[in-house]
Amino acid sequence: MYWALLILCDVPVYLLIGWVVFDTKDKAADTFFDTTVALLRIILIPQIVRVLLGIDDSDAYGLFQIGLYFAGCAAVTYGEHVALQKLVFGN
């Protein structure tokens, strides 16, 4: 419950991080969807099949942006957790 509340309160921060990483809201949605599809293709389809079918893996380079976004969101949430534990709860 505590983590869910913390994550829910951080939605504006996540949107800000997304805006910084992806430049615009429209580009973020497109890049996130395209990169997720490319990631699923890389994970689920073996390389030999991708080569034979001519599937282009050039969208996979966007994984860096997605990884940076998730790492930033996780870092913010964990940092707030640590700050709350030390300042509010006194642990």
C-alpha positions as MATLAB code, in Angstrom:
seq = 'MYWALLILCDVPVYLLIGWVVFDTKDKAADTFFDTTVALLRIILIPQIVRVLLGIDDSDAYGLFQIGLYFAGCAAVTYGEHVALQKLVFGN';
ca = [
       0.000    0.000    0.000;
       2.821    2.363    0.879;
       4.645    1.793   -2.420;
       1.424    2.089   -4.436;
       0.656    5.434   -2.821;
       4.201    6.632   -3.396;
       4.080    5.613   -7.073;
       0.647    7.193   -7.559;
       1.827   10.491   -6.075;
       4.862   10.465   -8.374;
       2.907   10.393  -11.653;
       3.602   14.111  -12.374;
       7.313   13.479  -11.744;
       7.231   10.505  -14.132;
       5.605   12.689  -16.788;
       8.333   15.311  -16.293;
      11.050   12.662  -16.645;
       9.312   11.370  -19.785;
       9.188   14.874  -21.225;
      12.919   15.344  -20.559;
      13.908   11.948  -21.986;
      11.623   11.907  -25.040;
      11.441   15.688  -25.787;
       7.650   15.854  -26.331;
       4.561   14.037  -25.166;
       3.626   12.917  -28.705;
       7.116   11.639  -29.441;
       7.169    9.830  -26.089;
       4.069    7.806  -26.949;
       5.357    6.918  -30.419;
       8.851    6.083  -29.240;
       7.618    4.065  -26.274;
       5.245    1.968  -28.421;
       7.750    1.419  -31.252;
      10.523    0.503  -28.859;
       8.318   -1.881  -26.887;
       7.327   -3.673  -30.094;
      10.979   -3.846  -31.183;
      11.980   -5.210  -27.782;
       9.317   -7.930  -27.938;
      10.463   -8.881  -31.432;
      14.058   -9.182  -30.271;
      13.113  -11.239  -27.224;
      10.540  -13.547  -28.803;
      11.834  -14.077  -32.347;
      15.229  -15.783  -32.801;
      17.812  -13.847  -34.801;
      17.931  -16.352  -37.668;
      14.175  -16.004  -38.148;
      14.413  -12.186  -38.030;
      17.118  -12.272  -40.706;
      15.152  -14.670  -42.928;
      11.968  -12.603  -42.596;
      13.823   -9.335  -43.130;
      12.700   -7.778  -39.858;
      14.604   -4.554  -39.223;
      16.034   -4.167  -35.712;
      16.885   -0.472  -36.068;
      14.128    0.546  -33.617;
      15.901   -1.392  -30.890;
      18.337    1.483  -30.311;
      15.483    3.331  -28.609;
      15.829    0.849  -25.754;
      18.370    3.185  -24.215;
      15.721    5.883  -23.843;
      13.221    3.461  -22.346;
      15.840    2.128  -19.943;
      16.840    5.656  -18.962;
      13.196    6.539  -18.341;
      12.540    3.502  -16.119;
      15.820    3.974  -14.263;
      14.955    7.611  -13.594;
      11.476    6.744  -12.356;
      12.829    4.003  -10.097;
      15.550    6.295   -8.742;
      13.053    9.031   -7.888;
      10.706    6.603   -6.148;
      13.488    4.922   -4.193;
      14.994    8.303   -3.244;
      11.668    9.478   -1.892;
      11.276    6.208    0.004;
      14.678    6.643    1.650;
      13.949   10.301    2.463;
      10.590    9.428    4.024;
      12.142    6.632    6.066;
      14.830    8.899    7.470;
      12.907   12.154    7.913;
       9.369   11.081    8.737;
       9.577    7.612   10.213;
      12.979    8.074   11.854;
      14.469    4.749   10.715;
];
